[in-house]
Amino acid sequence: MSKRIVFMGTPSYATVIFAKLLEKNFNVVALFTQSDKKVGRKQELTPPHIKQYCLDHNINLPIYQPQRLRDNQEMVDALYSLKPDFIVVAAYGQILPKSILDIAPCINLHASLLPKYRGASPIQEALLHDDEYTGVTAMLMEEGLDTGDILGFKYLKITPTLEVAQAFETLSHVAADLTIETLNHFSSLNPLPQNSALSSLCKKIKKEEGEVDFSDAKALVLKYKAYSFWPGVFLSSGLKLKGITLVDETLAHQAGEILAINKESVVVGCATGAIEIKTLQAPSKKELSSVDYFRGQRLQVGDILA
């Protein structure tokens, strides 16, 4: 008889792992995900990505969407009644209390090479710090935040052009493969304790963290790679910068000085280094090519972008 799996996850990263389990005919008996949320200007009630996937593909599974798991005996009882052999967790969005951790081995697929980046935004942190590698760790969950023993991991090399959305997409497939391997070989794995001295905690990203200036070109580009999906990067004026690449990281310029206006992009100097920008978007306006934006604002080489 195949092992019974309860899956807990919410965004597309989790959906890819969940879909892989179904594709490989694992016995997934229930799904736990976050509550439906109001989205957009019309505040339409929208299900999480993984729930919508189930609806779109006619996947007939019990779906639980508790507001909280802590101090929720009803959900603990529901989980006991499902008799899981494993609880697989991927970007679920809630901390599992001990009452649930005790039901079955809880395996978390964390998008970091633990213990380096524990917490909510490990992929963004790897990009911000210009790491050579990121990856996924399969971890046996305990009460601490991403502190459990390591069951396995897979690496992903960070290329110079890798941005956060592509990193999420690629790592979701890496995580799906690691999940299959971990479940298939679970009985023979030797969990490895983490070295907490090497750990750091990354928190949920706030919108204001996307604000940038032209002090350091390399730091600006790294922040763009990490935040290009959300919240984006923008100047104090609210002007969003998109399609950014690094031109130079050492030469000194006046911060924000327009160095060149090319056919499809502009080059802007920083106090240290320079960047190329393809697209700009003023607050409450449509995005424009940087060349068209400069033309409309009558900005020329030597002027300051602010």
Buried (B, 14 or more C-beta within 10 A) or exposed (E): EEBBBBBBBBBBBBBBBBBBBBEEEBBBBBBBBBBBEEEEEEEEEEBBBBBBBBEEEEBEBEBBBBEEBEEBEEBBEBBBEBEBBBBBBBBBBBBBBEBBBEBBBBBBBBBBBBBBBBBBBBBBBBBBBBBEEBBBBBBBBBEEEBBBBBBBBBEBEBEEEBBBEBBBEBBBBBBBEBBBBBBEEBEEBEBBEBEEEEBEEBEEBEEEBBEBBBEBBBBBBBBBBBBBBEBBBBBEEEBBBBBBBBBBBEEEBEBBBBBEBEEEBBBBBBBBBBBBBBBBBBEEEEBBBBBEBBEEEEBEEEEEBE
